[in-house]
Amino acid sequence: MNSIFLDRYRRSEYTGSNRCLPCTLVNTIIAVVIANTAFICLLRLNYRPAHAAIAAVAMLGIAAIQIWLRGYLIPGTPRLTRRYFPPWVLRAFGKEPFVIDGGRAESDLDVEHHLEAANAVTSADTAANIELTDSFAEAWRSAIEDIASVDSAVRDVFDVDGVVQVDDTDRSVRVSLDSRPFGRWVSRAALLADLGAGRVFADQYDAWPEASTAERGQLLGGLRRHIAICPMCAAETTFDAATVTGCCGDVRVGIVSCGDCGVRLYEVPLEGGPTTEGWS
């Protein structure tokens, strides 16, 4: 019974891997201020210090449980953080304007040059005119279908060792390595696409073994923006612009998604970056 009640009371969209640290910080500060104010007021009402302290600690404990289960103490905190927190504060808590694809921070890599060198895309004057080569597209689809274990594929493609954990959330797929954050993708389909492409690069591109983890992530993400077939249902993909609302702000992004099943495969912020509301 207690477990059922807690599950109903808990807000999974604001807790666990979806927890917003700036919101948690704001609510924790509010809880401490309320408890401290209550303690002072009780002392002025001639309560014994011990009794006042017990009451204040009890209030703080209740507030902590509320924040732990619901993600917030004061409703509307996400709107407050996105409105009043400057972007540099939100970035300090890891709140990026959009989901980071491919794992680690980007490197200074000439992505289009490497994609052409790997015979993955056709040569073009602009990135908008680049298309996948038929041979690479076929090998890519085959590699995605052959992935039997995501965990082992992550280790192989990114050349890392350790325990890999893949967690699906409402907004993204998060990969951890030895319990530490490793990378985030917009969907499991996006992750599978990168893992499949990584295996093709390993077989066909001589420069792949020398690429760092960050360079591999950037190269795979750059390739995925040109994906034409959905890894999940084999339908054609489409490109659209949309405003993505996160816990701490909105951002205008370009989205490559499946025209049939709707799964997102790639997101990139459009010119102008995040809206004035903040970052997500």
N, C-alpha and C positions, 0 to 999 in steps of 0.2 A: 504493500500500500504506500509506504513512504517513498519507495523508488518511483512508483507511478506518479505520485504528486510532484516529486522533484523534476522528473522528466517533463511534465506538463508546464511547470513553472520556469524551467530553464529556457533561455533564448539562445539556441545553438547558432543563430546567425550573428550573434554578438560575443560569443564565448569560444573557448578552445582555440583552434587555429585561426578563427575569424575574429578573435578579440582585437580591439583597437587599443593600442597602448596609450596614445594621447588621451582618449576618452577615459580609460582606467585611471590614469594619473589625475585628471581633473576631478573625477568622482571620489577618488581616495582623499585628495586634498579637502574636498567639500565635507567628507565624512569626518575627517580629523578636526576641521573647524567647528562642525556642529557638536561633536563630542566635547571639545574643549570649552565651547560656549556653555554647554549644559553644565559642565563641571563648575565653571565660575558662577553661573546663576544659582546653582544649588548651594554653593558656599555662602553667597549673599543672602540666601533664604534661611541661613543658620543650620543647614544640614551638616552633619559631621563630615569631615574630610574623607574618611574611609567610605561612608555611604555615597558621597558625591562621586568618588572615584569609581566605585562599583557600578553606579548608574551610567557614568560616562563610558566605561569600558564595555558595558552591555550594549549601549547604543552603537559604539564603534564596531562591536562584533556583529550586530544585526546588519549594519551597513555593509560590512565586509562580505557577509553571506549574500546580500542582495547583489553586490557588484560581481561576486564570483559566479552566481547562477544566472544573472540577467545581463551582465556586461556593463551595467550602469546603475547609478543611484537616482539620478535626476533624469526623467524622460527628456528627450530632445538634445542630449549631450552631443551626438554627432553633428548636429547643426551648429551648436555653439563652437565646437572645435574647428570646424571648417571655416566658420566666419571670423573667429578671433585669433586662431593660432596662425602665425606666419609660416610660410612654406618651409623655412629652414628648420623650424621646430619639428614639423611633421616629418621631414626627411630624416631628422636625427633619430626618430622612432621607426625608421624603415618604411614610411608611408610614401611609396612611389606614385607618380601620376598614372601609371598603368602597370599591368602585370609584367614583370621581368621575364623574358623568355630565354631559355638556354642556360640558365644557371648563373654563373659568376658575372661580375662587372665587365662591361664591354672593354675591349682593347682597341688600339688604333690599327684596325685591320681594314685593308681595302677589300671589302667583301666581294664586290662585283668582279674584281680582277681574279680572285681565287675561284669564284664560281665558273668563270669562263675558262680558266686554266684547267679546271677539273672536268671540262666538257659537260657541265651540268646545265648551263644555260647558253642561249644563243647570244652572239655579240649584238649590241645595240647602242645607239647614241645616248639614250636615257634609260633609267631604271624601269620606267613605265612600259617600255617596249620590249623588255627582256622576257623571254619565254624559255621554259624547260626544253631541253633536247629530248627527242623521242626515246633515245636509248637510256638516258638517265631516268626519265619518268617511269619507264617500264621497270628498270632495276629497282627504283625507289618503291614502287607499289609492291613488288615481289618481296623486298626486304622487310617491309612493314608486316606483310602477311606471315612472314617466317619468324617473327618475334614470339618466342615461347615464354620467356621470363623477362619482365620489365626490369627487375632488380639487376640481373646479370648484364642486361643490355646497357643499363646506365653505367655500370662499372667498365664495360668494354669500350663503349663509345667515348666516354670522357676520361678514360685511362685513370681511374681512381680505385682505391681499395677501401673496404669497410662495409658496414651494414647499411644497406639502402632501405629506406622506408618511403613509400609513396602514399600520400594522403589526398583524397578528393574532398574539396570544399565546394560551396555554392559558387564561388567566383573563380577558382583556379585549382590546379593540381600542384601540390607542394612536395618536393623531394628533399629528404634529409639524409645526410651521410654521417653515420655514427652519432645520431641524435642531434646533429647540428644542421641548420638550414643550408641547403646546397643550391636549390634553384626553384623557380616557379614557372609554370606554363599556364596558358589560358584554358587549357582543357587536356584531358587524357589523350585525345586524338592528336593534339599538338605535340605532346610528349612522344607518342608513338611515331609521329612523322619525323621528328628529330632523330630518334633512335634508328629508324630505318635508313634515313639519309646518312647518318654517321657510319653505318655499316657499308653503305655503297662507297662513301669516300675512302674508307679504310681499304677497300678492294681496288679502287680505281685511281686514287689520287696520291701521288708519291709524296706530296708535302704534308699529308695528313698526320703521319706519326710525329712530326716535329712541332705540330700546333699545340699550344697550351690549352688548358681547360677553358679559359676565358675565350680564346680565339675560336675554339671549336663551337662553343655556345653561340658566339656571334655569327659565325659562318652558317650554322644550322638555322638560326633564326632568320638570317638574310635570305636563305634559300626558301624557307617555308612561306614567305610572303608571295612566292610565285607558284605555290602548290595549286594545281588545277583540279585534282580529284580528291574527294574526301576519304581519309583512311578508314573511316568507320562504315560508310555505306556505299562508297564508290560513285557517288553523285558528283556533279560539277560544283565548283565553288564560285562564290560571288564576292565582290568587294563593295562595301557600303560604309557610309560615315554615320556615326552615332555618338551621343553623349552618354558616357558611362558614369553612373553614380556610385561612388564608394562611400565608405564610412565617414571619411573626412574631406570629401569634396567631389567635384565633377570634372571631367576632362573630355574634350572632343577627340575622338579617335577614329581611325580608319580600321575597319574590321574585315578580315578575310574569313568567311564562314561557308558552311555547306548550304547550298540552295535547297536541299531536300530535308536533311535531319536537323539543320540549324546549328550544329556544333561549331564553336569558334576555333579557328586555327591560327590566327595571327592578329595582333593588335599593335597599332603604332599611333602615337599622338600626332594629330594634324598640326599644321603650322599655327602658332599662337600658344601652344602648350595648354596647361590647365586653365580652367575658368577662374574668375576672380573669387569663386567660392572656396578654393583651396585645393588640396591634393587628396588622392585616395590610394 
